[in-house]
Amino acid sequence: MAENIEVLIASGETPVYAHPGDAGADLHSTEQHVIQPGARATVGTGVSIALPQGYAAFVVPRSGLAARHGITIVNSPGTVDAGYRGEIRVTILNTDSEHPFSIDVGDRIAQLVVMPVARAEFIRVASLPGSHRGGSGFGSTGVGLITIVDESDIDPTRPGATS
């Protein structure tokens, strides 16, 4: 079982875990907004916290809002550093192409996940050690490479060309 840590909160509605074992505690809106299709709005939660050193909090979307309304967070996850003491605000995006989304004061708009984080020491080297994945790029895991070519550009005399 993960250890509990104390997170000091100075204002706003205290984030609450909806169910035992939940990773994210709900953040509530302190503002009323109507977000038009394809638009975004930065919404206040009124919550200011002090995290212990070695921890960060991550603001993540609520899966129900995403599934039912197409609501997500633009910079997800939003990172709250241990030294930050300002209000946690959430930039919400309405991905629905037809329907506006209304937020009322008190609505659950996001979740806050608190996690331990390591501080890296970056060491410059001439080359990196090999790995199984190597230089395969973003989106390459389990996806075949599809190349679309204009057949008129194919040189049938080029080695490896097929006709």
matplotlib code that plots the C-alpha trace (Angstrom):
import matplotlib.pyplot as plt

x = [0.0, 1.3, 2.2, 0.0, 1.6, 0.3, -0.5, -1.3, -4.2, -4.8, -8.0, -10.7, -12.7, -10.5, -9.9, -11.6, -11.0, -14.4, -13.7, -11.1, -8.1, -8.7, -5.4, -7.0, -8.8, -11.5, -11.0, -14.1, -14.8, -15.1, -16.4, -19.2, -18.3, -19.9, -17.2, -18.2, -17.4, -13.7, -13.0, -11.0, -11.3, -9.0, -11.2, -10.3, -10.5, -9.7, -7.2, -3.7, -1.5, 2.0, 3.5, 6.5, 9.8, 10.2, 6.5, 4.5, 0.8, -0.6, -3.9, -5.6, -8.9, -11.9, -12.7, -16.5, -16.3, -14.1, -16.3, -19.7, -18.9, -15.5, -14.0, -10.2, -7.4, -5.2, -1.8, -2.6, -1.1, -0.7, 2.2, 2.1, 5.6, 6.4, 7.4, 4.2, 1.8, -0.7, -4.2, -4.5, -6.3, -7.4, -7.4, -10.3, -10.9, -14.3, -13.5, -17.1, -17.7, -21.4, -22.4, -21.2, -20.3, -21.5, -19.5, -21.2, -19.6, -18.9, -18.7, -15.9, -13.7, -10.4, -8.5, -5.3, -2.8, 0.0, 3.2, 6.8, 9.2, 12.9, 15.2, 17.5, 21.1, 21.6, 25.1, 26.3, 28.0, 29.3, 26.8, 24.1, 24.1, 22.0, 18.5, 15.9, 13.8, 16.7, 15.7, 12.2, 10.1, 6.8, 3.9, 6.2, 5.5, 3.3, 2.5, 3.7, 5.4, 3.2, 4.8, 2.6, 4.4, 3.5, 4.1, 5.3, 8.3, 9.4, 12.5, 12.2, 16.0, 16.6, 17.9, 15.1, 12.4, 9.4, 7.0]
y = [0.0, 3.5, 5.8, 8.8, 12.2, 15.5, 18.1, 21.5, 23.4, 27.0, 27.8, 26.4, 23.2, 20.4, 17.8, 14.5, 11.0, 9.7, 6.0, 4.0, 3.3, 6.2, 7.8, 11.2, 13.6, 15.7, 19.4, 21.7, 24.8, 28.1, 29.8, 29.5, 29.1, 28.1, 26.7, 26.8, 23.9, 23.8, 26.6, 26.5, 28.3, 28.5, 27.7, 28.4, 25.8, 28.1, 25.5, 26.4, 23.7, 23.2, 19.9, 18.3, 18.4, 15.4, 15.4, 17.0, 17.1, 16.4, 17.9, 15.3, 15.1, 13.3, 10.3, 10.8, 14.3, 13.1, 10.2, 11.9, 15.5, 15.5, 17.6, 17.4, 19.5, 21.3, 20.8, 17.4, 16.6, 20.0, 20.0, 21.5, 21.8, 21.5, 25.2, 26.6, 28.3, 29.9, 28.8, 25.6, 26.6, 24.2, 25.0, 23.0, 22.3, 21.4, 19.0, 18.5, 20.0, 20.9, 21.4, 24.0, 22.7, 24.5, 24.5, 25.6, 26.6, 23.4, 21.1, 18.5, 19.6, 17.7, 15.4, 16.0, 13.1, 13.5, 11.5, 11.3, 12.6, 12.1, 14.9, 14.0, 14.9, 15.3, 14.1, 15.1, 12.1, 11.6, 8.9, 7.0, 3.3, 1.0, -0.2, -2.6, 0.3, 2.3, 5.5, 4.4, 7.6, 8.8, 6.4, 3.7, 1.0, -1.7, 0.3, -0.7, 2.0, 3.0, 5.0, 6.6, 7.3, 8.7, 5.7, 8.0, 8.7, 5.1, 4.3, 0.7, 0.5, 1.5, -1.4, -3.0, -1.5, -3.6, -3.3]
z = [0.0, -0.9, 1.9, 2.8, 2.8, 4.2, 1.6, 3.2, 1.6, 2.4, 0.4, -1.8, -1.5, -0.2, -3.0, -2.1, -3.4, -4.6, -3.9, -1.8, -4.0, -6.4, -7.6, -8.3, -5.9, -7.5, -8.1, -8.2, -10.2, -8.4, -11.6, -14.0, -17.7, -21.0, -23.3, -26.9, -29.3, -30.0, -27.5, -24.2, -20.9, -17.8, -14.8, -11.2, -8.4, -5.5, -4.3, -3.2, -1.8, -0.4, -1.4, 0.4, -1.4, -3.6, -4.7, -7.5, -8.3, -11.7, -12.9, -15.2, -17.0, -15.5, -17.7, -17.5, -18.8, -21.6, -22.6, -22.3, -23.4, -25.1, -22.3, -21.7, -20.3, -22.8, -21.1, -19.5, -17.2, -15.7, -13.3, -9.9, -8.5, -4.8, -4.6, -6.3, -3.9, -6.3, -7.2, -9.2, -12.4, -15.1, -18.9, -20.2, -23.9, -25.4, -28.2, -29.1, -32.6, -32.0, -28.3, -25.8, -22.3, -19.2, -15.9, -12.7, -9.4, -7.5, -10.6, -10.6, -13.5, -13.0, -10.8, -8.8, -8.6, -6.1, -6.8, -5.7, -8.3, -8.8, -9.5, -12.4, -12.8, -16.6, -17.7, -21.2, -23.0, -26.5, -27.3, -25.6, -24.8, -27.0, -26.2, -27.6, -29.0, -30.3, -32.2, -33.0, -32.7, -31.3, -32.1, -33.4, -30.8, -32.4, -35.4, -38.9, -41.0, -43.9, -46.6, -49.3, -52.5, -55.9, -58.2, -61.0, -58.7, -58.6, -60.6, -61.7, -62.2, -58.5, -56.4, -54.4, -56.6, -57.5, -60.4]

ax = plt.figure().add_subplot(projection="3d")
ax.plot(x, y, z, "-o")
ax.set_aspect("equal")
plt.show()
